[in-house]
């Protein structure tokens, strides 16, 4: 019985010992997907109308990502919550996202992905880079490490 007590005590001390902080480059990383997009103690998500929303986990309040106070959020041409289609991710106070496009020209299919940057409220959208021959599927996930996705 005494040996068992010493073994349990030694095991407990090993589990509770101090360690140095992780220097792993992935320590402050997070996954982004259609179902999971955690940011700043909350989460981005899409509603049934494909509008981007944000839920604050502290207050459990949810809001559509749109800065216009009288917006009905019903028209995709006037509401900034529409069109932030894939992997909305925040870096340095800006929202980044991807938009995919498939074009058929002379019987040939061309798939492109364009990376965009906009203000946190979905306004002032700027295309950054277009990648040809790539596609984004809803079931794919992305890893965000630092300022890289």
Beta strands, then each sheet from edge to edge (+ up, - down):
strand 1: 30-32
strand 2: 42-46
strand 3: 52-56
strand 4: 61-64
strand 5: 86-91
strand 6: 94-105
strand 7: 108-119
strand 8: 126-132
strand 9: 142-144
sheet 1: 1+ 9-
sheet 2: 2+ 3- 4+
sheet 3: 5+ 6- 7+ 8-
end
